[in-house]
Amino acid sequence: MNIGQAATASGISPKMIRYYESIGLIRPVQRSSAGYRVYDSREVQTLGFIKRSRELGFSLERIGTLLGLWEDTARQSADVKKLARKHIDELDEDIRKLQSIRDQLQHLVEHCHGDNRPDCPIIDGLAADTDSTCTHAPTSS
């Protein structure tokens, strides 16, 4: 199948397929006599693997590692689990950071009257000098 058909079958755009090939995430595929890429079912399966891995938030570097493990029939599932556990730990940390950001913003929103007055705790909170070394406060002219 051609790249358009492989894109449809895998859910990855032709542009991304070409990109994955250019960075070495996937191997270059065979080409037709006219120079067009030709994909077989295994290559489409690999693209689907990449798509699902991206949907789970794996980095391209980790996807490369996962692909290597997938292709290694002598792999140990412990290696795959270790990689997935590390990713979960990083996701948990990202969730904690996002929750903290959300809580801070929620606090500011709850203290804003949202009326016609110019005073606004949200703006004040964003403008607050939280770093004593910061000297970029606006000055009046």
N, C-alpha and C positions, 0 to 999 in steps of 0.2 A: 504494500500500500504506500501511497505517497504521503508527504508530510501533512497535508490537509486532512487526510483520512486518519492518520495516526493521531493528529491533534484532536479530532472529534472523538475517536475511540478512547483516548486517554484523559481528555479534559484539560489538556495543556495546550496553550496557543503555539502555533508554529514558531513565532518569535522566541518564546521561552525554550522550545525544543532546540532551536539553533544555538541559543545562549548556553544551555546545558552542555551541548556538544562542544562549544568553543572553550568552555572552562574545564572540560575533561570529566564532567560528572557522568556523562554517557559516552560510550565509544562512538566514533564516526561510523555511520551505517554505510552499507553498500550503495552505490549509485548506479542509476540506469545508464544506458549508452548516451542518453541526452544530458547526463549530469545531475539528474534529479535524485534526491534521497529516496531510498526504498526501505520500508520498515516491515519487519516480520512480527508475528504475534509475540515473541519473546521480548522484542524491543518495546512494543506497546505495553506489555506487562511491566517492564522496567519503568516506563514513563508513568504508569498508574501507581507504582510503588512510590515514585518520587512525589507525585501529586498528593497521595495520602500522607506521606511523611511531612510535606509542607503544611498540609491542613492541620497536622498535630503540632506545628510550630518548630520542627527541627530545622536547624541551620543547614545550609548547603554542605558545609564541611561534615557535619554529623550524618547527613544523608549519604555522603560519599562513604563514610565508615559503615553505615547500615547496609548500603549496597554491597560493599565488600564482604560483610558478614553473611548477607543473603546468598551471595554467590559461592561462599565457602561452605561446602557440604560437611567439612570437618569442624565447623565452628562449635563453640560451646554456648549454649543458651545463656549461661551466666554472663558472658560478654555482652550479649544483647540486652539482658536485663539490667546490667550495670549502666550501660549507656542510657537506657530509658529512665532508670531511677535518677541519674544525674540531671536529665532533662526535666523530670518532675520536680526535683529540688529547686531548679532554676525557675520553673514556672511558679512554684509556691512563693519564692522570693519576689518575683514580679507581681504576683497577686497581692502580697503584703504591701509592696510599695504603692501599687494602684489603690488599694483600700485606704492607705494613709492619705494619699492625694485626695481621694474622694471625700474622706472625713473632713479634711481641712477645708475643702471647697464647700461642703455641706454646712460647716460651721459658719463660714462667711455668708453664705446665702441666707441662713436662718437669722442672721443679725442685720440683714439689709431690709430696710422698710419697703423698698421698691415703690417709692412714691415720687412726687415731683421735686423733692428737695435734692440739692446737689450732693449732700454728704452721703457717702456710700462705703460701708464696711468692706465690701469686696475690693473696691479700688484702693482703699486705705490698706487693706491686708496685702494686696499685690505690691504696693509701693513701700511697705514697711522695710526698714533696714534690718535684715536678719543677720547680716554679716558685718561685724564692726569694722572690717577693713574696706568695706564698700564706700567709695567716694564719688559715686556716679549719680547722686541725688540731683534732681532738677534745681536750677537756680533761677531766681527771678531777675529780669533785666530791667 
